[in-house]
Amino acid sequence: MRRKLKPVLSFILVNYNTRHLLDRCLRSIRENCGLGEDHYEIVIVDNGSTDSSRDYLKTLSGVRIILNNQNLGFGTGNNIGFRESCGEYLGLMNIDAELHSPNFWGALRHAFDDPSVGIVGPRITYPDGFVQPSAVQGFPNPLTVLLQLFSIGKILRRLRWPLKLFANLGDWPGFRRTTIGGYLRNYARGTSDRRCDSVSGACMVVRRQCYRAVDGFDDNIFLYLDDVDFCLRAKRIGCRIIFCPHATVVHQCAGSQATNEMKGFVLKQRIRSRIYYFRKHGSLSDLLAVHWMHRTVYSIKILFARLMGNVSQSAIYREGLSGLRDSGMVCIKGMLQGSQSHQKK
């Protein structure tokens, strides 16, 4: 009997009601990961799915399945998968992502020849081939939050020509360190590896030692910014993060079936994650600014939705805004703590 080898790469997938996407994701791994079946493994963590996912998972062979009784979030799901995995490297993927490069591992493994590299991210595109901002220069600040609140990324993607015209400006010295420069640089179709501050959680490959050193994802973040928080903590302990454009992934951006109830829940988690991130990593002034931005922008959006008679959209915004309910107290506590520490000095 042949002895099974320890896998080089462990793919960890967190599933929640995405049965309609599982087939394509798994097929892309098996066909394009670039490793023999003895050299990689697939670990699927199901977060209490209520669709037909669990019936489908029972039919799979050669896949390690972990069943949670409830939806614990993306980051916690990955932490559970990490503890059950064996690979020297971890391929963290969204279920709605597919490996597109015919030799995914071969396209990025050279980046890990440098022992200081802890995380490598591939180029991620939409199904139509348009580039997603998957390698980020700089970390969130109130200006980037404001751009996101007004959906500037979606607007530019629809127009396209401004991004194509100005994408290479992101490589200009000095300008690339700015918020706008870092944003534009995501859309430049470079052909060489480069260092960056964070890569997208839709697909990243992490050295096992790095994952263990930062103690995995923050369990307090249910959804969104968990990848940015993870990369920031990795950089702080000296791990380098590399963007490798030769390895490509297609991100469907489909996810769980989007009912109005789910949209409201997702928006609330997005807002909670932003507030938590700035409470954890930002200054008090940044936290207050971000809190005020969300309160103001979504109040305006609720008003316009009501004026347009769009009751369902108004309800989604109201549910999202409820994510700020506890953050007001967080801001007050932060002000009091800041005042006390100032007095001690």
BAKOL-694026 format. One record per residue (C-alpha): residue in one letter; y, x, z. Coordinates in steps of 0.05 Angstrom, whole numbers, padded with zeros to 5 digits, always signed. Example, Ala and Ser with C-alpha at 12.3 -4.5 7.8 and 13.67 -1.06 7.14 Angstrom:
2
A-00090+00246+00156S-00021+00273+00143
//
This chain:
345
M+00000+00000+00000R+00067+00028-00021R+00116+00040+00036K+00182+00004+00027L+00242+00051+00023K+00304+00043+00065P+00355+00010+00019V+00416+00048-00004L+00458-00015-00011S+00456-00080+00029F+00490-00139-00004I+00515-00188+00049L+00532-00258+00026V+00562-00312+00071N+00546-00382+00046Y+00577-00448+00065N+00562-00508+00020T+00562-00466-00043R+00493-00482-00071H+00524-00492-00140L+00545-00418-00141L+00486-00383-00109D+00443-00376-00172R+00496-00340-00212C+00516-00293-00155L+00444-00273-00141R+00428-00264-00214S+00488-00218-00224I+00466-00174-00166R+00394-00168-00191E+00416-00154-00263N+00477-00111-00253C+00475-00075-00186G+00446-00013-00219L+00392+00001-00167G+00317-00011-00168E+00292-00068-00124D+00268-00018-00072H+00337+00012-00065Y+00378-00050-00048E+00371-00113-00006I+00404-00180-00003V+00422-00213+00063I+00447-00285+00061V+00481-00315+00122D+00485-00390+00118N+00541-00419+00161G+00511-00488+00175S+00514-00514+00104T+00505-00589+00095D+00493-00590+00020S+00427-00570-00012S+00437-00496+00003R+00384-00490+00057D+00330-00524+00014Y+00346-00474-00041L+00346-00414+00006K+00275-00432+00028T+00251-00421-00044L+00278-00350-00049S+00234-00289-00042G+00255-00218-00027V+00319-00242+00007R+00334-00239+00082I+00360-00306+00106I+00399-00319+00171L+00414-00392+00188N+00472-00408+00234N+00479-00476+00266Q+00553-00481+00251N+00607-00451+00206L+00628-00387+00242G+00675-00362+00188F+00671-00307+00136G+00683-00248+00182T+00634-00268+00236G+00583-00285+00183N+00589-00214+00155N+00582-00185+00225I+00517-00223+00234G+00492-00199+00166F+00511-00128+00183R+00466-00129+00245E+00408-00153+00203S+00419-00103+00146C+00391-00033+00136G+00430-00002+00079E+00472+00061+00084Y+00526+00022+00046L+00546-00051+00051G+00564-00093-00009L+00606-00150+00019M+00614-00206-00032N+00639-00277-00036I+00587-00326-00063D+00636-00344-00119A+00638-00271-00143E+00592-00240-00195L+00579-00167-00212H+00602-00156-00283S+00591-00081-00293P+00521-00067-00320N+00514-00010-00269F+00557-00031-00211W+00533+00020-00161G+00534+00076-00212A+00607+00060-00229L+00633+00070-00158R+00583+00112-00119H+00619+00177-00137A+00678+00155-00093F+00634+00162-00032D+00621+00236-00047D+00684+00246-00005P+00659+00236+00067S+00727+00211+00088V+00722+00150+00042G+00699+00089+00081I+00715+00031+00034V+00713+00024-00042G+00738-00037-00080P+00723-00055-00153R+00770-00085-00204I+00767-00161-00195T+00785-00209-00250Y+00789-00284-00261P+00737-00314-00308D+00788-00310-00365G+00794-00234-00355F+00862-00234-00321V+00866-00185-00264Q+00867-00208-00192P+00908-00168-00141S+00847-00135-00112A+00877-00068-00092V+00938-00074-00048Q+00991-00022-00033G+01024-00037+00033F+01007-00088+00086P+01034-00159+00097N+01106-00167+00117P+01153-00227+00120L+01174-00216+00047T+01103-00217+00021V+01089-00280+00062L+01151-00313+00031L+01127-00296-00039Q+01059-00327-00023L+01090-00389+00007F+01125-00403-00058S+01062-00386-00099I+01097-00331-00137G+01030-00300-00156K+01005-00365-00188I+01070-00374-00225L+01069-00303-00253R+00996-00311-00272R+01013-00372-00314L+01072-00338-00347R+01033-00272-00355W+01085-00237-00398P+01127-00213-00339L+01066-00181-00308K+01045-00147-00373L+01117-00124-00384F+01129-00096-00315A+01059-00079-00289N+01067-00004-00302L+01131-00003-00261G+01084-00003-00201D+01066+00069-00217W+01138+00095-00214P+01148+00142-00154G+01186+00108-00098F+01183+00039-00130R+01108+00034-00119R+01119+00039-00044T+01162-00024-00044T+01133-00094-00034I+01146-00115-00106G+01123-00048-00134G+01058-00052-00095Y+01048-00123-00120L+01060-00105-00193R+01015-00045-00189N+00955-00092-00179Y+00963-00115-00251A+00967-00046-00284R+00903-00033-00322G+00893+00039-00298T+00829+00075-00314S+00825+00124-00257D+00808+00116-00183R+00866+00113-00135R+00878+00107-00061C+00905+00041-00034D+00917+00008+00032S+00868-00050+00026V+00820-00082-00022S+00797-00154-00031G+00742-00183+00012A+00718-00220-00050C+00679-00155-00062M+00682-00089-00026V+00632-00034-00012V+00635-00004+00058R+00602+00058+00086R+00558+00035+00144Q+00589+00086+00192C+00658+00059+00176Y+00638-00013+00189R+00607+00006+00256A+00667+00050+00276V+00717-00008+00269D+00668-00057+00301G+00665-00100+00238F+00710-00159+00223D+00753-00191+00276D+00716-00253+00301N+00782-00286+00317I+00799-00292+00243F+00760-00350+00213L+00785-00344+00142Y+00838-00304+00104L+00869-00237+00120D+00803-00215+00152D+00795-00164+00097V+00866-00138+00106D+00858-00132+00181F+00791-00096+00170C+00822-00046+00121L+00882-00033+00166R+00837-00016+00225A+00794+00028+00181K+00856+00067+00158R+00878+00076+00229I+00814+00113+00246G+00821+00158+00185C+00778+00123+00133R+00805+00127+00063I+00804+00066+00018I+00793+00075-00057F+00803+00027-00115C+00752+00040-00170P+00770+00003-00235H+00707+00023-00272A+00666-00024-00228T+00685-00096-00245V+00672-00163-00212V+00689-00233-00237H+00715-00279-00182Q+00708-00353-00197C+00755-00374-00139A+00711-00436-00133G+00683-00434-00063S+00661-00496-00026Q+00673-00564-00058A+00747-00577-00050T+00757-00646-00019N+00826-00664+00009E+00797-00655+00079M+00771-00586+00061K+00838-00567+00029G+00875-00586+00093F+00825-00547+00135V+00831-00485+00091L+00907-00487+00092K+00907-00493+00168Q+00861-00432+00173R+00905-00393+00126I+00967-00407+00168R+00930-00391+00233S+00905-00326+00204R+00976-00304+00184I+01004-00320+00253Y+00946-00283+00287Y+00954-00223+00240F+01028-00215+00256R+01015-00227+00330K+00963-00171+00328H+00996-00120+00281G+01069-00140+00271S+01133-00137+00311L+01159-00196+00351S+01214-00207+00299D+01163-00209+00243L+01121-00259+00281L+01180-00304+00294A+01203-00299+00221V+01134-00316+00194H+01128-00375+00242W+01196-00401+00221M+01180-00393+00147H+01117-00434+00152R+01150-00488+00193T+01209-00494+00144V+01172-00487+00078Y+01117-00536+00094S+01165-00587+00125I+01202-00586+00058K+01137-00593+00020I+01116-00652+00062L+01184-00685+00049F+01179-00676-00026A+01106-00700-00027R+01128-00764+00008L+01186-00774-00039M+01139-00767-00098G+01090-00817-00066N+01035-00764-00061V+01005-00787+00005S+00943-00744+00000Q+00982-00680-00012S+01029-00696+00045A+00968-00704+00090I+00941-00636+00068Y+01007-00602+00085R+01010-00637+00153E+00940-00614+00169G+00958-00544+00148L+01021-00545+00190S+00980-00563+00251G+00957-00490+00248L+01024-00473+00279R+01013-00519+00339D+00992-00464+00386S+01031-00408+00354G+01097-00431+00384M+01069-00414+00452V+01045-00348+00424C+01116-00331+00402I+01144-00349+00471K+01091-00307+00506G+01107-00249+00459M+01182-00254+00476L+01167-00255+00551Q+01119-00195+00545G+01169-00157+00503S+01224-00171+00554Q+01180-00149+00612S+01159-00084+00578H+01232-00070+00562Q+01252-00080+00635K+01196-00032+00658K+01223+00022+00613
//
